[in-house]
Amino acid sequence: MKVGFCIRTMAQVIALDYYRGIFTLAALERITGINQTQPGHYAAGRSKPRKQQIQKLEKALHHHGQELCTISL
């Protein structure tokens, strides 16, 4: 079984794989400040993120999402 960012549910693993098709690992690195190889390892199930990394990822992605919500076209 694959292990995702938050390693809570299979749905989150699927979500991580989905967003890897939208954000490159380089983009995730710029958004989160975490070296791009790490999210790749998490998505592939090669390693599990520490609690601190999970919180950092979650906070950065939520912040980025809020920024995207402020865009008006």
C-alpha positions as CSV (number, residue, x, y, z in Angstrom):
1,M,0.0,0.0,0.0
2,K,1.2,3.5,-0.9
3,V,1.8,6.1,1.9
4,G,0.8,9.7,1.3
5,F,1.7,13.0,2.8
6,C,-0.6,12.7,5.8
7,I,-0.6,8.9,5.9
8,R,-4.1,8.9,7.3
9,T,-6.3,7.4,4.6
10,M,-6.0,5.9,1.1
11,A,-8.1,8.9,-0.2
12,Q,-5.2,11.2,0.8
13,V,-2.7,9.1,-1.1
14,I,-5.0,9.3,-4.2
15,A,-5.3,13.0,-3.7
16,L,-1.5,13.4,-3.6
17,D,-1.1,11.4,-6.8
18,Y,-3.8,13.6,-8.4
19,Y,-2.1,16.8,-7.4
20,R,1.2,15.5,-8.6
21,G,-0.3,15.8,-12.1
22,I,-1.1,19.5,-11.4
23,F,1.8,20.7,-9.4
24,T,5.3,19.5,-10.3
25,L,7.6,18.4,-7.5
26,A,9.6,21.5,-8.1
27,A,6.5,23.6,-7.6
28,L,5.7,21.7,-4.4
29,E,9.2,22.5,-3.2
30,R,8.7,26.2,-3.8
31,I,5.3,26.2,-2.1
32,T,6.3,24.1,1.0
33,G,10.0,24.7,1.3
34,I,10.6,20.9,1.4
35,N,13.1,19.4,-1.0
36,Q,11.3,18.0,-4.0
37,T,12.6,14.5,-3.6
38,Q,10.8,14.1,-0.3
39,P,7.2,14.5,-1.6
40,G,8.1,12.1,-4.4
41,H,9.3,9.5,-1.8
42,Y,6.1,10.0,0.2
43,A,3.8,9.6,-2.8
44,A,5.7,6.5,-4.0
45,G,5.6,5.0,-0.5
46,R,9.4,4.8,-0.1
47,S,9.3,6.9,3.1
48,K,6.9,8.3,5.6
49,P,6.9,11.9,6.6
50,R,7.6,12.9,10.2
51,K,4.8,14.7,12.0
52,Q,6.6,18.0,11.7
53,Q,6.9,17.5,7.9
54,I,3.2,16.7,7.7
55,Q,2.3,19.8,9.5
56,K,4.6,21.9,7.4
57,L,3.2,20.5,4.2
58,E,-0.4,20.9,5.4
59,K,0.1,24.5,6.5
60,A,1.9,25.5,3.2
61,L,-0.7,23.9,1.0
62,H,-3.6,25.4,2.9
63,H,-1.9,28.8,2.7
64,H,-1.4,28.4,-1.0
65,G,-5.0,27.4,-1.4
66,Q,-6.2,30.5,0.4
67,E,-4.0,32.6,-1.9
68,L,-5.6,31.0,-4.9
69,C,-9.0,31.7,-3.6
70,T,-8.3,35.5,-3.6
71,I,-7.8,35.5,-7.3
72,S,-10.6,37.2,-9.3
73,L,-10.8,37.2,-13.0
